[in-house]
Each structure stands twice: as C-alpha cells, then as structure tokens.
Amino acid sequence: MKKLFGKLMLASLIIMPLLLVVACSSDSTLDSENADSENEEENNNEQTNNDEEKSITVAINSDIQNFNPYTNQTVDYFIIRYNLFDSLVKFDPTMNIVSNLATDWNKVSDTEYTFTLEENVEFQNGQSFSAADVKYSIEMAQDEDNASFFAPYFADVESVVGDGNNVTIHLSQPNPALLSNLTSFPIIADGTLDELGSNPIGTGPFEFFSWSSGDKIELKKFENYWKGDTTNVDKVVLRPIVDSAVRLSNLISGTIDVVNSLSPNQMAELESEEDISLLQPVSSNQTALVEVVLKNNEAFQDPRVMQALTHALDKEAVKNNVYQGYGKVLWSPFPSNNFGYKEGVEYSFDLDKAKNLLEEAGYGSGLSFSLILPSGVSHLEQIAVMWQSNLNSIDVDMEINTMEVNSWVDQYIERSYEMTLNFYPQAGNDPSTYANQILLPLAQNSMVDPSQMVELIEKGASTADESTREEIYSEIQDLVNETGVIIPIVEMPIAAGVANHVSGLEFDPTSVLYLDKVQVE
C-alpha cells in the first residue's frame, strides 16, 4: 500500500516543481513594456469604482485553468485551495497542527480517529456543513474515476461514518501521517464535485467571483464566513504574470500589492525598497538535493566515493552565492521542521579530504560521471557549475547535461541517469511524505540492495508509536548519509513581497499564503 503511494505520487513530485519552473522561466504573455501602465489603469479603476470597496491585487506565476482542488496541485493554485476552502485541521505558521473545521479530535486507537466539527458553518452556495460533507469529500478523493492526487493520502481509510457534527475515520492499518495529510485536504460540499472545475465552492473566507482567461481571477469576501468578519478586504484580484521581472516591477511601481513567489535575487533587491516588506515563514519545506542512482555507476557504490563527492560540494557557498545568503544548509534529507529531523554528519567542504578518500577507494587517478538538469532552472544550473569546478580540481570530470523538461522527466522516471539535481516542495511536516515520494522510488531503482531502506520506509509510515517512529526515521537519515543516495544541499528560501499598506497575511513553510486576516489601509 505504501509502495503504491510512492508510485502514484511520483508524477506529483515532478509536476509541482516543474510547473513552478515553467512559470518562472517562460516569456511573459503580457507586453512587459505596457504591463505596468495597463495594470495601473485597471487597478486604479478597480479601487475607485466603489469608494467603500477595498481590494488587493496578487500576482501569480501563471493562469489557473482548473479550479478543482482535488486535481489541481500547482503552486499557484494554493491561494485558491487554502482561501476558498477549509480543512478539518491546519498548520499554524510554525507547523503545529491546530483546529479548523474540526474543533477537536481524538485518537481512539491506532486505526480510529474521531472529530468534533464546528457548528453553524455554511458553504458559499448556502449548504450547511456537516459530517456528510467530510464523508463525501474523502470518498470522492478515494474514487479512482476522479483522478484525485489526494487518493494515496486515504489509501488506508476503510470507512468514514458520522452524523451532525461528529465524524469517525476508520483505518485498515495505522497511519501516523493522517492528521498531517488532512491539513491540506479541502472539504467540499456534498454533491458538488462535478462543478468544482469551473465553480469552486468551499467554506473559506473568500468565494469565487469571476475568471477572465489569461487576465485575472476575482475573489470576493464571503459574508457568511464561519469565523466572522476577519478581514477588511472585499475583493482579491489574482493577476497571472508569467515573467518574474514584470511581477517585481509591478510590485515596486504599486500596481500589484503582493507577489507570492520571489527568487533570492529579488528578495535581496526588495531589501532596499522602503514601501515593500518581505514576508517569510519561520522555515521552508522546499529543499534542493542531488539524487543519485548508485547502481548506474560502480564507483558510487563505494561510500568513500560518495563522501568525497559531498566534501567537494561547498554548501555554504551555494547558500551565499546562489540563494543570496537566504535559506539553511542541510545535512539531513528532511526539511528541518519534519518530525524526527536530526542533523546528519557534516561532510564539510574539504577538497584535500575528498582527494584522499578517492585515492583510498582506488579513484585517485580520476573519475567521470554525468549529471542531468531540466532546462530553465537557473538556481540548479548555478549549483551544478559550482560543484563541477570544485570536482575538476580533484580530477573528477562531471559532465552537465541540461535537457528539455520532458526529456528530463522521462529519464527521471526511468532512473536512467547517474545523478540529477532537483528541488522538492514537501506538503506537511511528516517525514513519511518525503520518504514515500522521494526516497522510496529512488531507493528501489538506485540501490543495489534497497531492502533495508524499503523496510524502514514502510515501517515509518505504519508505526503508530512516536518514539519508535523517531528511531526509524533516525535510521533512514543515517542510511541516506552512509550511502549517498541523496545529497541534501539547502533548505531553499521562500518569500512573498508585500506592499506596506497590506498587513495580516500569513505565509507558512509549505508556500501557503493565508488571506483570512488580511487588512488594507
């Protein structure tokens, strides 16, 4: 069952970063010379049409064509998913699980959870929220015909029963990640799935108003929001602007109020802007990493070789030069806010030590291998070039092959490469997510004998006792460190740029921007 989770989600872990890449690296569909003036005129018109109406404009990387929260997993859609819909529980800004549509919950046993639901909650179509909606939502996500990427989250759910404001979820086996999974799962109104693609209906603070393809998406304040009048913003306008430079110039000029995806260079540039603030979470769930197919190069199967290659990767220089000093150097494959995270052995930058290890392993006279990259991902390209230069100085020839995205995806799925650089935006803070989506498919196709890794991953995903789980994930991190199947590099910085007249936004480590408390002067 857990293997199925890994296979089903493999496409997801590729698609999410690449959709972000394509959005950030493509040419803008707007004329960059005219974008500022056109947006400014319309933005002014929107804000002055009604003296009483307050609005904010948020730039997103690309247009949203599909509004179904169970099939759209792009990063740009997050602002819809988390502000039009609610989940039973949610993460607070420091990644603690807190109540949302469920006021409280109880783990009756390893395979039974009960939830008490908020009363007097209304959907944006006027339907009343109840246990029936929770049951409907999970069953719709489980149904293979609906092709929901949430399906693997509920592979262990045997039944959902309840009435009124009480719900019980029965599992076929322990799933300690259930609550973490539920934080990102939107509850939909009973019977509405078929219309969500064009008319999203949830219980969140804003409701869908209109969509003009390629131009804008308008959300309006939901007057019957169950938490009350939490924001003074009447309308949110989402502007798809593909070119990141145009997004930034619009923010600086004042025609855009929020840009929710900034590169490190843009973060550094905005530090000097008096009218704009950087909004950053306390940590980041996005990690940059090297994935290694150990069995595709005999040398990689010697841990001394992998240690040598890691000693030649200057992670501090990557952080400072590629990510402008933002982010955090990683020695564990897991993001630092994950359950069970521990600092791994630091293979500090040391070319002499790297050279000695290669000589001990019998590769003192040279070593050659290739590293593949998807085109258009500048930060990964910079890391590759920096690493290549260091390796050259110890007689290691790393050939960098940059290829069109679809070709990279083909090789990634087939594991026909030797090494690749990747970045992964993990949802939630349970390490089973990372282990199943990244480690499991890689280990099964990379390690000469993956049995130990596979067994640990499966145990970690189904063991209920927290202390035992912590020991399991400690072993997994040690095994990654020993084999070099993954070389973690940095916890990548994420940030939004926000005009100073806008306040109350919350940004969590999974790149979710919450609008429920937003205020505009």
C-alpha positions as CSV (number, residue, x, y, z in Angstrom):
1,M,0.0,0.0,0.0
2,K,2.8,2.4,0.9
3,K,4.6,1.4,-2.4
4,L,1.5,2.4,-4.3
5,F,1.6,5.8,-2.5
6,G,5.1,6.3,-3.8
7,K,4.3,5.3,-7.3
8,L,1.1,7.3,-7.6
9,M,2.8,10.4,-6.2
10,L,5.9,10.3,-8.3
11,A,4.2,12.3,-11.0
12,S,3.2,14.8,-8.4
13,L,6.6,15.5,-7.1
14,I,7.9,16.1,-10.6
15,I,4.9,18.2,-11.8
16,M,4.8,20.6,-8.8
17,P,8.4,21.9,-9.1
18,L,8.3,21.9,-12.9
19,L,5.1,23.8,-13.2
20,L,6.8,26.4,-11.0
21,V,9.9,26.3,-13.2
22,V,7.9,26.7,-16.4
23,A,6.0,29.6,-15.0
24,C,9.1,31.4,-13.8
25,S,11.3,30.8,-16.9
26,S,8.8,31.3,-19.8
27,D,8.4,34.6,-21.6
28,S,5.6,36.7,-20.3
29,T,2.3,36.7,-22.2
30,L,2.0,40.3,-21.3
31,D,3.9,43.0,-23.1
32,S,6.4,43.9,-20.4
33,E,6.6,47.5,-21.7
34,N,2.9,48.0,-21.4
35,A,2.1,45.8,-18.4
36,D,2.8,48.5,-15.8
37,S,0.6,51.1,-17.3
38,E,-2.3,48.8,-18.3
39,N,-2.3,47.2,-14.9
40,E,-2.1,50.5,-13.1
41,E,-5.1,51.9,-15.0
42,E,-7.2,48.9,-14.3
43,N,-6.0,48.6,-10.7
44,N,-7.0,52.3,-10.1
45,N,-10.4,51.7,-11.8
46,E,-11.0,48.7,-9.6
47,Q,-10.2,50.6,-6.4
48,T,-12.2,53.7,-7.2
49,N,-15.3,52.2,-8.8
50,N,-16.7,51.9,-5.3
51,D,-15.4,54.2,-2.6
52,E,-16.4,51.7,0.1
53,E,-14.7,48.6,-1.6
54,K,-11.3,47.6,-0.5
55,S,-9.2,45.3,-2.7
56,I,-5.8,43.8,-3.1
57,T,-4.1,42.5,-6.2
58,V,-1.8,39.5,-6.0
59,A,0.5,38.4,-8.8
60,I,0.6,34.7,-9.5
61,N,3.0,32.9,-11.9
62,S,0.5,31.6,-14.3
63,D,-3.2,31.4,-15.1
64,I,-5.4,28.9,-13.3
65,Q,-7.5,26.8,-15.8
66,N,-8.9,24.2,-13.4
67,F,-10.4,25.2,-10.1
68,N,-11.0,21.6,-8.8
69,P,-9.0,21.3,-5.5
70,Y,-8.7,17.6,-5.9
71,T,-7.0,17.6,-9.3
72,N,-5.1,20.9,-9.4
73,Q,-1.8,20.7,-7.4
74,T,0.1,23.6,-8.9
75,V,1.7,26.0,-6.5
76,D,-0.2,28.9,-8.0
77,Y,-3.5,27.2,-7.1
78,F,-2.6,27.2,-3.4
79,I,-4.0,30.6,-2.9
80,I,-7.4,29.3,-4.1
81,R,-7.2,26.0,-2.2
82,Y,-6.4,27.5,1.1
83,N,-8.6,30.6,1.0
84,L,-11.8,29.3,-0.7
85,F,-11.8,26.0,1.1
86,D,-11.1,24.8,4.7
87,S,-9.7,21.6,6.0
88,L,-10.5,19.7,9.2
89,V,-7.2,20.7,10.7
90,K,-4.5,23.0,9.6
91,F,-0.9,24.0,10.2
92,D,-0.2,27.2,12.1
93,P,2.8,29.4,10.9
94,T,5.2,27.2,13.0
95,M,3.8,23.9,11.6
96,N,1.8,22.8,14.6
97,I,-1.5,21.1,13.8
98,V,-4.4,23.2,15.1
99,S,-8.1,23.1,14.8
100,N,-10.0,24.3,11.8
101,L,-13.4,22.8,10.7
102,A,-12.8,20.2,13.4
103,T,-12.8,21.9,16.9
104,D,-11.1,18.9,18.4
105,W,-10.1,15.3,17.6
106,N,-9.2,12.1,19.4
107,K,-7.1,9.2,18.5
108,V,-9.3,6.4,19.9
109,S,-6.9,3.7,18.7
110,D,-4.1,3.3,16.1
111,T,-6.8,2.8,13.5
112,E,-9.7,5.0,14.7
113,Y,-9.9,8.8,14.9
114,T,-12.9,10.9,15.9
115,F,-13.5,14.5,15.1
116,T,-16.0,17.1,16.5
117,L,-17.0,19.5,13.8
118,E,-17.7,23.2,14.0
119,E,-21.4,24.0,14.1
120,N,-23.2,26.7,12.1
121,V,-20.8,26.6,9.2
122,E,-22.1,27.4,5.7
123,F,-20.7,26.7,2.3
124,Q,-20.5,29.5,-0.2
125,N,-23.6,28.0,-2.1
126,G,-25.7,28.2,1.1
127,Q,-25.4,24.5,2.1
128,S,-24.8,23.7,5.7
129,F,-21.6,21.9,6.7
130,S,-22.0,18.6,8.4
131,A,-20.4,15.1,8.8
132,A,-21.9,14.2,5.4
133,D,-19.6,16.6,3.7
134,V,-16.5,15.1,5.3
135,K,-17.6,11.6,4.3
136,Y,-18.4,12.8,0.7
137,S,-15.1,14.6,0.4
138,I,-12.9,11.7,1.4
139,E,-14.9,9.2,-0.7
140,M,-14.6,11.4,-3.8
141,A,-10.9,11.7,-3.3
142,Q,-10.6,7.9,-2.9
143,D,-12.6,7.2,-6.1
144,E,-10.2,6.3,-8.9
145,D,-12.5,7.7,-11.5
146,N,-12.0,11.2,-10.1
147,A,-8.2,11.0,-10.6
148,S,-7.5,12.9,-7.3
149,F,-3.9,13.3,-6.3
150,F,-5.2,13.0,-2.7
151,A,-6.2,9.4,-3.3
152,P,-2.9,8.0,-1.8
153,Y,-3.5,10.0,1.4
154,F,-6.6,8.0,2.1
155,A,-5.5,4.5,0.8
156,D,-5.7,3.3,4.4
157,V,-9.2,4.7,5.1
158,E,-11.7,1.9,5.4
159,S,-14.7,4.0,6.3
160,V,-15.9,7.4,7.3
161,V,-19.1,7.5,9.4
162,G,-20.9,10.1,11.4
163,D,-23.8,12.5,11.6
164,G,-24.3,16.0,12.6
165,N,-21.0,17.4,13.9
166,N,-19.3,14.1,14.8
167,V,-17.2,12.1,12.4
168,T,-15.2,8.9,12.8
169,I,-12.5,7.7,10.4
170,H,-11.6,4.0,10.5
171,L,-8.2,2.9,9.0
172,S,-7.2,-0.5,7.8
173,Q,-3.8,-0.1,9.4
174,P,-2.1,2.7,11.4
175,N,-1.3,5.8,9.5
176,P,0.5,8.3,11.7
177,A,0.6,10.9,8.9
178,L,-3.2,11.1,8.8
179,L,-3.5,14.4,10.6
180,S,-0.7,15.9,8.6
181,N,-2.4,14.8,5.4
182,L,-5.7,16.3,6.5
183,T,-4.1,19.8,6.8
184,S,-4.0,20.2,3.1
185,F,-7.2,18.4,2.2
186,P,-10.1,20.7,1.3
187,I,-13.6,19.8,2.4
188,I,-16.2,20.2,-0.3
189,A,-20.0,20.4,-0.2
190,D,-21.9,17.1,-0.7
191,G,-22.8,16.6,-4.3
192,T,-20.6,19.5,-5.8
193,L,-17.6,17.7,-7.1
194,D,-18.6,17.9,-10.8
195,E,-18.9,21.7,-10.8
196,L,-15.7,22.5,-8.9
197,G,-13.6,22.7,-12.1
198,S,-15.3,26.0,-13.0
199,N,-17.1,27.0,-9.9
200,P,-15.1,26.2,-6.7
201,I,-17.3,26.1,-3.6
202,G,-15.9,25.9,-0.1
203,T,-16.3,27.4,3.4
204,G,-13.3,29.7,3.3
205,P,-13.0,33.5,3.9
206,F,-13.3,34.3,0.2
207,E,-15.5,32.9,-2.6
208,F,-15.1,32.7,-6.3
209,F,-16.5,35.6,-8.3
210,S,-15.1,35.6,-11.9
211,W,-12.3,34.4,-14.1
212,S,-11.1,36.1,-17.3
213,S,-8.7,33.7,-19.0
214,G,-5.1,35.0,-19.1
215,D,-6.2,38.2,-17.4
216,K,-7.5,37.9,-13.9
217,I,-9.3,35.8,-11.3
218,E,-11.6,37.7,-8.9
219,L,-12.5,36.5,-5.4
220,K,-14.9,38.3,-3.1
221,K,-15.2,38.3,0.6
222,F,-17.6,35.6,1.9
223,E,-20.0,37.5,4.0
224,N,-21.2,34.3,5.9
225,Y,-17.7,33.1,6.7
226,W,-18.0,30.9,9.9
227,K,-15.1,32.7,11.7
228,G,-16.8,36.1,11.3
229,D,-15.6,39.3,9.8
230,T,-11.8,38.6,9.9
231,T,-10.7,40.9,7.0
232,N,-11.5,44.3,5.7
233,V,-10.7,43.3,2.1
234,D,-13.8,43.0,-0.1
235,K,-12.1,41.7,-3.2
236,V,-8.9,39.9,-4.1
237,V,-7.7,40.1,-7.7
238,L,-5.3,37.4,-8.9
239,R,-3.2,38.5,-11.8
240,P,-1.3,35.9,-13.8
241,I,2.1,37.4,-14.8
242,V,4.5,34.8,-16.2
243,D,7.6,37.0,-16.3
244,S,9.1,37.2,-12.8
245,A,10.8,40.6,-13.7
246,V,7.5,42.0,-14.7
247,R,5.9,40.8,-11.5
248,L,8.6,42.5,-9.5
249,S,8.4,45.8,-11.4
250,N,4.6,45.8,-10.9
251,L,5.1,45.4,-7.2
252,I,7.7,48.2,-7.0
253,S,5.5,50.5,-9.0
254,G,2.5,49.8,-6.9
255,T,0.2,48.2,-9.4
256,I,0.5,44.9,-7.6
257,D,0.2,44.6,-3.8
258,V,1.6,41.1,-3.3
259,V,3.9,38.8,-5.2
260,N,3.9,35.4,-3.5
261,S,6.9,33.8,-5.2
262,L,10.2,35.6,-5.1
263,S,13.6,34.4,-6.2
264,P,16.6,35.0,-3.9
265,N,17.9,37.8,-6.1
266,Q,14.5,39.5,-6.0
267,M,14.4,39.1,-2.2
268,A,17.8,40.9,-2.0
269,E,16.6,43.6,-4.3
270,L,13.5,44.3,-2.2
271,E,15.5,44.7,0.9
272,S,16.2,48.3,-0.2
273,E,12.6,49.1,-1.0
274,E,11.0,51.3,1.7
275,D,7.4,50.7,0.7
276,I,7.7,46.9,0.4
277,S,8.3,44.2,3.1
278,L,9.5,40.6,2.8
279,L,7.1,38.1,4.3
280,Q,9.0,34.8,5.1
281,P,7.9,31.7,7.1
282,V,9.9,30.6,10.1
283,S,11.3,27.7,8.0
284,S,11.0,26.3,4.5
285,N,9.7,22.9,3.2
286,Q,11.5,23.3,-0.1
287,T,14.8,21.5,-0.4
288,A,17.4,21.4,-3.1
289,L,19.1,18.0,-3.4
290,V,21.2,15.7,-5.5
291,E,19.5,12.3,-6.4
292,V,21.9,9.5,-7.2
293,V,21.3,6.3,-9.0
294,L,24.0,4.3,-7.2
295,K,23.8,1.2,-9.4
296,N,24.3,3.2,-12.6
297,N,28.0,3.8,-11.7
298,E,30.1,1.3,-9.9
299,A,32.1,3.9,-8.2
300,F,29.1,5.3,-6.5
301,Q,28.6,2.1,-4.6
302,D,31.7,2.8,-2.6
303,P,30.6,5.1,0.3
304,R,34.1,6.7,0.3
305,V,33.4,8.0,-3.2
306,M,30.1,9.5,-2.3
307,Q,31.7,11.1,0.8
308,A,34.4,12.5,-1.4
309,L,31.9,14.0,-3.8
310,T,30.0,15.5,-0.9
311,H,33.1,17.0,0.6
312,A,33.6,18.7,-2.8
313,L,30.2,20.4,-2.7
314,D,30.5,23.7,-0.9
315,K,27.0,24.1,0.6
316,E,27.8,27.4,2.3
317,A,29.0,28.9,-0.9
318,V,25.8,27.6,-2.6
319,K,23.7,29.3,0.1
320,N,25.6,32.6,-0.1
321,N,26.1,32.8,-3.8
322,V,23.1,31.0,-5.4
323,Y,20.5,31.9,-2.7
324,Q,21.9,35.2,-1.7
325,G,22.5,34.1,1.9
326,Y,18.9,33.1,2.5
327,G,17.9,29.5,3.4
328,K,19.7,26.9,5.5
329,V,22.4,24.4,4.8
330,L,21.1,20.8,5.2
331,W,22.8,17.6,6.3
332,S,19.6,15.6,6.5
333,P,17.3,14.8,3.6
334,F,14.3,16.0,5.5
335,P,13.2,19.7,6.0
336,S,14.2,20.8,9.4
337,N,10.5,21.2,10.6
338,N,9.8,17.5,10.0
339,F,9.1,15.1,12.8
340,G,12.2,13.1,13.6
341,Y,14.6,15.5,11.8
342,K,18.1,15.3,13.0
343,E,21.3,17.0,11.9
344,G,23.3,14.5,9.9
345,V,27.1,14.1,9.7
346,E,28.6,17.2,8.2
347,Y,30.8,16.4,5.3
348,S,32.3,19.9,5.3
349,F,33.8,21.4,2.2
350,D,37.3,19.9,2.1
351,L,39.0,19.2,-1.2
352,D,42.1,17.6,0.3
353,K,39.9,15.2,2.2
354,A,37.9,14.5,-0.9
355,K,41.0,13.7,-2.8
356,N,42.3,11.4,-0.1
357,L,39.0,9.5,0.0
358,L,39.1,9.0,-3.8
359,E,42.6,7.6,-3.6
360,E,41.6,5.2,-0.8
361,A,38.7,4.0,-3.0
362,G,41.0,3.5,-6.0
363,Y,39.9,6.5,-8.0
364,G,42.9,8.8,-7.3
365,S,43.7,9.0,-11.0
366,G,40.3,10.2,-12.0
367,L,36.6,9.6,-12.1
368,S,33.9,10.5,-14.6
369,F,30.1,10.7,-14.4
370,S,27.2,12.8,-15.7
371,L,24.6,15.0,-14.1
372,I,21.3,15.8,-15.8
373,L,19.3,19.0,-15.3
374,P,15.9,20.3,-16.6
375,S,16.5,23.4,-18.7
376,G,15.4,26.8,-17.3
377,V,16.1,26.1,-13.6
378,S,18.8,28.7,-13.1
379,H,19.5,28.0,-9.4
380,L,20.1,24.3,-10.1
381,E,22.4,25.2,-13.0
382,Q,24.4,27.5,-10.8
383,I,24.8,24.8,-8.2
384,A,26.0,22.3,-10.9
385,V,28.6,24.7,-12.3
386,M,30.0,25.5,-8.8
387,W,30.2,21.8,-8.0
388,Q,31.7,20.9,-11.4
389,S,34.5,23.5,-10.8
390,N,35.4,22.0,-7.4
391,L,35.4,18.5,-8.8
392,N,37.7,19.4,-11.7
393,S,40.3,20.4,-9.2
394,I,40.5,16.9,-7.7
395,D,40.5,15.2,-11.2
396,V,36.8,14.3,-11.2
397,D,35.0,15.0,-14.5
398,M,31.3,15.7,-14.0
399,E,29.6,16.3,-17.3
400,I,26.5,18.6,-17.0
401,N,23.7,17.6,-19.4
402,T,20.9,20.2,-19.5
403,M,17.9,19.0,-21.3
404,E,14.3,20.0,-22.3
405,V,11.9,19.4,-19.4
406,N,10.0,16.5,-20.9
407,S,13.3,14.6,-21.7
408,W,14.4,15.2,-18.1
409,V,11.1,13.8,-16.8
410,D,11.5,10.7,-18.9
411,Q,15.0,10.0,-17.6
412,Y,13.9,10.8,-14.1
413,I,11.0,8.3,-14.1
414,E,13.2,5.6,-15.7
415,R,16.1,6.4,-13.4
416,S,18.4,6.1,-16.4
417,Y,20.7,8.9,-15.2
418,E,23.7,8.8,-12.9
419,M,22.9,11.9,-10.9
420,T,20.4,14.7,-11.1
421,L,19.8,18.0,-9.2
422,N,16.2,18.5,-8.1
423,F,14.1,20.6,-5.7
424,Y,11.2,19.4,-3.7
425,P,8.4,21.3,-2.1
426,Q,7.1,19.0,0.6
427,A,3.5,19.2,1.8
428,G,3.1,18.9,5.6
429,N,5.7,18.0,8.2
430,D,5.6,14.3,8.4
431,P,8.7,12.6,7.1
432,S,6.7,9.7,5.6
433,T,5.7,12.2,2.8
434,Y,9.3,12.8,1.8
435,A,10.2,9.1,2.3
436,N,7.4,7.8,0.1
437,Q,7.6,10.5,-2.6
438,I,11.4,10.9,-3.0
439,L,13.3,8.2,-1.1
440,L,11.2,5.1,-1.9
441,P,11.1,5.3,-5.7
442,L,14.7,6.4,-5.8
443,A,15.9,3.6,-3.4
444,Q,14.0,0.9,-5.3
445,N,15.7,1.9,-8.6
446,S,19.0,3.2,-7.3
447,M,20.4,1.0,-4.6
448,V,21.9,-2.4,-5.3
449,D,20.0,-3.8,-2.3
450,P,17.2,-1.5,-1.3
451,S,15.6,-3.9,1.1
452,Q,16.7,-2.2,4.3
453,M,15.6,1.3,3.1
454,V,12.3,0.0,1.8
455,E,11.6,-1.9,5.1
456,L,12.4,1.2,7.1
457,I,10.2,3.5,5.0
458,E,7.2,1.1,5.2
459,K,7.6,0.8,9.0
460,G,7.9,4.5,9.4
461,A,4.6,5.0,7.5
462,S,2.7,2.5,9.5
463,T,4.1,2.6,13.0
464,A,2.0,4.5,15.5
465,D,4.3,4.8,18.5
466,E,6.1,8.2,18.2
467,S,9.3,7.2,19.9
468,T,9.6,4.1,17.7
469,R,8.9,6.2,14.6
470,E,11.6,8.7,15.6
471,E,14.1,5.8,15.8
472,I,13.1,4.6,12.4
473,Y,13.5,8.0,10.8
474,S,16.8,8.4,12.5
475,E,17.9,5.1,10.9
476,I,16.6,6.3,7.5
477,Q,18.6,9.6,7.7
478,D,21.7,7.7,8.8
479,L,21.3,5.3,5.8
480,V,20.9,8.2,3.4
481,N,24.1,9.7,4.9
482,E,26.1,6.5,4.6
483,T,25.1,5.6,1.1
484,G,24.9,9.0,-0.5
485,V,21.7,8.0,-2.4
486,I,20.6,11.6,-1.7
487,I,22.9,14.6,-1.1
488,P,20.9,17.3,0.6
489,I,22.1,20.8,-0.1
490,V,20.0,23.6,1.3
491,E,16.5,24.3,2.6
492,M,15.6,26.8,0.0
493,P,14.3,30.3,1.0
494,I,10.7,31.2,0.2
495,A,9.2,34.6,0.5
496,A,6.5,37.0,-0.6
497,G,6.8,40.6,-1.4
498,V,4.1,42.7,0.2
499,A,3.3,46.4,-0.1
500,N,3.4,48.1,3.3
501,H,-0.2,49.2,3.2
502,V,-1.2,45.5,3.3
503,S,-0.9,43.6,6.6
504,G,-2.2,40.4,8.3
505,L,-1.0,38.0,5.7
506,E,0.4,34.6,7.0
507,F,2.9,32.6,5.0
508,D,3.7,29.0,6.1
509,P,6.7,26.8,5.2
510,T,4.7,24.9,2.5
511,S,4.3,28.2,0.5
512,V,0.7,28.7,1.5
513,L,-0.4,32.4,1.7
514,Y,-3.4,32.8,4.0
515,L,-5.7,35.8,3.4
516,D,-8.3,35.3,6.1
517,K,-6.8,38.1,8.3
518,V,-5.5,40.4,5.6
519,Q,-6.0,44.1,6.2
520,V,-5.5,47.0,3.8
521,E,-5.1,50.7,4.7
